[in-house]
Amino acid sequence: MAVDIEFDLRVEGDEPPDAFLDSRERQLMLESTRRSIGSGLRRKFESVVCEEHAEAPRFTISGVYDNAIEEMDIQYHVDTCCQGFLLRVMRILNQRA
């Protein structure tokens, strides 16, 4: 079963005159972030389904690159069919590698 991942990554704020990344580099960074997070989630969850409901988890990855401070904040939102499966997904998500 394919892992359902939705991304909402964006850049906010005015670019400072001495910005570390130009607009092309920021877009490359966002695309690299999508690929990296997406491949990690697909690897971890490609065969993970709820034993009771036969449903896979759904992920929404939100991220904002703040031009003013040149930092990226990323948040994961996980939807599952039931509380027990959410706990299982969170254990897997928090495992290294």
Secondary structure as the mmCIF struct_conf table of DSSP 4:
data_model
#
loop_
_struct_conf.conf_type_id
_struct_conf.id
_struct_conf.beg_label_comp_id
_struct_conf.beg_label_asym_id
_struct_conf.beg_label_seq_id
_struct_conf.end_label_comp_id
_struct_conf.end_label_asym_id
_struct_conf.end_label_seq_id
STRN STRN1 ASP A 4 GLU A 12
BEND BEND1 GLY A 13 GLY A 13
HELX_LH_PP_P HELX_LH_PP_P1 ASP A 14 PRO A 16
TURN_TY1_P TURN_TY1_P1 PRO A 17 ASP A 18
BEND BEND2 PHE A 20 LEU A 21
HELX_RH_AL_P HELX_RH_AL_P1 SER A 23 PHE A 45
TURN_TY1_P TURN_TY1_P2 GLU A 46 SER A 47
TURN_TY1_P TURN_TY1_P3 GLU A 51 HIS A 53
STRN STRN2 ARG A 58 ASP A 66
TURN_TY1_P TURN_TY1_P4 ASN A 67 GLU A 70
STRN STRN3 GLU A 71 ASP A 79
BEND BEND3 CYS A 81 CYS A 82
HELX_RH_AL_P HELX_RH_AL_P2 GLN A 83 ASN A 94
BEND BEND4 GLN A 95 GLN A 95
#
